[in-house]
Each structure stands twice: as structure tokens, then as C-alpha cells.
Amino acid sequence: MSVTSYRRSDQKRCLELDGVTSRVIPAPSPSPRHLIPVGGADMMAQLDSDGRISSSGTFTVLSYNILSDTYASSELYSYCPSWALSWPYRRQNLLREIVGYRADIVCLQEVQSDHFDDFFAPELDKHGDRFSHVKKYEVEFNKAAQSLTEVAVQTTRKRATLNRLVKDNVALIVVLEAKFINQGANNPGKRQLLCVANTHVNVQQELKDVKIWQVHTLLKGLEKIAASADIPMLLCGDFNSVPGSAPHSLLAMGKVDPLHPDLVVDPLAILRPYSKLTHQLPLVSAYAAFLRGVGLGLEQQRRRMDPTTNEPLFTNCTRDFIGTLDYILYTADSLTVESLLELLDENSLRKDTALPSPEWSSDHIALLAEFRYVPRPRR
């Protein structure tokens, strides 16, 4: 099931000179990344030959900003060879990586609509589906901004408000039904639903109020769905917000400290009163399980985590910036983390200066988590 947000055939790279295309050395494929169990030593016995938890009650979710071709320019990424920035090369390398993760649900960001329609959708459709589509909600922040100005903003300030808030970011929410759950005798015939949200929050660092407003708007939409049905929820995306920022605090802590420095940037007063910046969803960051978990292989992963924020040290690594911008969050009362895709080492990525590189075709790294449904008590 592919959830995209925002607007292995050829493994040789080609060199074009004077209109002549010739094959040269094989292009490097991304190094394998493995799922690391976080549930203890007993979990190891449940891994199948592909490193996946061999249980019908689990599923995997991938979140990945694949770097839009629009932004993959030599001006921005001069350290990456031009042939490795070309879309024909990157799309095959990205597809090979994505398919290799064998995720049940794929949430991608920075996917151009034509690239999705013409390439990713038909290619990913070849790999089956463990969920069926039930319902879709499109969260267009531009429309939300227009509604806000109609209700809460004085006429003289409407233009300024729209100019600041209208940034063409979107979120997609889908309700899915699992095809693989055996509910057992306690819940015969019960449907197992899952709500998945995917978004790409505005990138401009000076627009801190816009980032918080977009995240808050999405969370309010998810709360409405939660109020109408008892559904486990996942929230994935590139939030363009580092751990400890106001958007991250809102997501992971359910509130924002009124004295948070990010709240100083609120020229339109759209965040006030700050007491409204809350939500009631029991969201937890999936990768925090590396710090909570017990078992083999976790020490190395813990060294790639920030214990003060409970998040990876980085998910985005360019020459000018390294930090965490991407998250997978889940409702901890209905889902539990079984395993996580291992994090990458900064030094290994720096051998090619930074991302993207011939090996890794985005400036972000993919995040993937394996979840298990938490049995609900009988009512």
C-alpha cells in the first residue's frame, strides 16, 4: 500500500558524450540495512530467513523522503556526481532500495505527481498488498488557511495571513483494513483497521509558526477520526523539524511549553492561545524503542540515537546540515514496535561527502518500523 505526500532493471550507469551512450562500471547499490528486533532475545526466534518477524499479526511501515527531481540539482548537491543526480539513475536506485525493504505500507515524500503516476505506482503495484483501502482524507493546508482567514482573521489581515500560510504542503490520511489478522475466538470476524497519515511539512526555517500550525492542523484532523472510531494510528513524514522543536514537542509530548522559543515567531497570532497547542492522541516515536528495547544488536543502534530526545542522531545528511527531520509515530495503546530498520553511521556516509551519493539516492535516509497490534480487551 503506497501512501505518497506532495506534489531492478538497469544497474549500469551510462555516460553520454556527443550523443553517444556507452555503458561503464556497474553503479553501486545501497548497502543492505537490516531489521533489528527490539523486543528481547525471544524475538530472534521469530525472524524468518529474510529478517522479518514471521507472524501474521505484524506489518511494516516505511517512511522515506526520496528527494524530488526538482530539487536534485548540481547547484545544491555539487558533491554528488551529476550522473548520480539524474532522475533515470536515481529512480531505479530508489525503487531497488524501496522494494528491497518489502514494506507493507510505503509512505513517500517529495514524489512528483508524474513520477508517481508513470513510475512508482505501476512498479510498486507489482509487489502485492496486505491491506485494502477503506477511506481517504486529503488534508490541504492551503484550504485550511483559507478557512482560518474566513473565520478568525480580520479582513485587513487576510492577505498577509494567506501569503504566509499558503505553502502548497499537504497531508494524506488513509484508513486501511488488514487482510492478514487472525483475531481468534475472542473476536471472530472483527475487522482490523489502521489509520495512516503521511505528510511533508513546510521547509522554511524562518516560518516556525507555519510548521507548528500545519502539524497542529493535521493532529486535529486525526483526533476527529479517533473520536469517530477506535482505530490504531500511524503518523509518518518529513516534518522539517528537529527533535525538541515545537512541532516535535507537539507530536511526541502532546503539548508545547508556552515558553518554548519557537512560539516567539507568531506574527499573525495564529498560535494563540498557546494552551490550544495540544492533542490527546497517545503518540510515541517508533525509533525511541531502540533506547527502551533489550536484545542483541541494540548497543550499536543506541550509539546512533540521541538519548536526550529519544530520536536518531540524523535522518537527513547533507554537506551543510545533519539532523533528524523524519519521524514515524504510533498510538502506543493500540500498537507496539517489534523491530526497526537499522540506522546508518555518519562516517560511512561521509566517505562520499554527504547525501545524496551514488549509493544512496536521497539526502534523507529511509525509516522503517515493524508493528504488532495490541490486543484490545473484550467489551
Buried (B, 14 or more C-beta within 10 A) or exposed (E): BBBBBBBEEEEEBBEEEEEEEEEEEEBBBBEEBEBBBBBEEEBEEBBEEEBBBEBEBBBBBBBBBBBBBEEBEEEBBEBBBEBBBBBEBBBBBBBBBBBBBBBBBBBBBBBBEEBBEEBBEEBBEEEEBBBEEBEEBEBEBBEBBBEBBEEEBEEEEBEEBBEBBBBEBBBBBBBBBBEEBEBEEEBEEEEBBBBBBBBBBBEEEEBBBBBBBBBBBBBEBBBEBBEEEEBBBBBBBBBBBBBBBBBBBBBBEBBBEEEBEBBEBBEBEBBEEBEEBBBEBBBBBBBBBBBEBEBEBBEEBEEBBBEEBBBBBBBBBBBEEBBBBBBBBBBBBBBBBBBBBBBBEEEEBBEBBBBBBBBBBBBBBBBBBBBBBEEEEEE
